[in-house]
Amino acid sequence: MWSSPHFPGRIFSIVVQVTGIILISGFLATYVIAPWMDRVIKFRMPRKVPSSMKEHIIICGYNQLVETLIDELAEQDITFIIVEDEEETIKELVYRDIPCIFGAPSDRLTLTNAGIEKARILIANKSDERNANIVLTAREFQHLNIIAIVEDRSNSKYLKYAGADTVVSPKAIFGQFIGRKAMDRLVSRVTGSTEIFKGVHVTEFPIYLKSPLIGKTLKEVSSQKLTDARIVGIWKSGALSFDLKEDDLIRDNSVLLAVGTPEELSKLKKLTH
């Protein structure tokens, strides 16, 4: 067979056939299957909460801070819905079975579809400019407690003017620690925390020179269950970053932004010294 004059031709035919199959498969995956799946997902894109949903929290905008927040809400059996206008984010949330709807958070119809008439709290977690529009729309519903997350502290008053009941500035919390560093070791309870809703606080923790956390990555802190508090931000080079990576290293000059119950935050506080 090997010496047959037809053998090279057969090999060539097999290669062509296999290559053709691969090319056709690639073509189908790229130009037929993927677009079809996108259409199916878009068709199933959630746009309205069940009519039975009530006393829930509406979270406008998704990021690492919200990722931690929803873990806390789930643990406390608090109903919530995330409102997002980024299709890829919604697809990810749907895949992970996290309650969400697709739509512009500042649009009245979207908020109505999120059950705002029966909600108790709305959290605006987009850019400061977009948050102002979200708050203005949501303020039509007088019963609602509106919390706005502000990036630039100087914009806090504008969000208040727009109708926010509470404006949370993670960066503003940082300043409270500077004057307390000398005496902070003498304080055993959590101080300087902001309650973002009942039982859940956000707090910043400076890392001191003898802290056992120094040299550990965020992944190590999480996997070793050193604390049940969620680290949602870290100060890097003078700027607060929510874009955390598992291999981000905790250093002696780091400042961690964490969310949790007072008990969870107290445990984390002990580890920072």
Buried (B, 14 or more C-beta within 10 A) or exposed (E): EEEEEEEEEEEEEEEEEEEEEEEEEEEEEEEEEEEEEEEEBEEEBBEBBEEEBEEBBBBBBBBBBBBBBBBBBEEEEBBBBBBBBEEEBBBBBBEEEBBBBBBBBBBEEBBBBBBBEBBBBBBBBBBBEBBBBBBBBBBEBEEBBBBBBBBEBEBBEBBBEBBBBBBBBBBBBBEBBEEBEEEBEEEEEBEBBBEBBEEBBBBBBBBBEEBEBBEBBBEBBBEEEBBBBBBBBBBBEEEBBBEBEEEBEBBEEBBBBBBBBBEBBBBBBEBBB
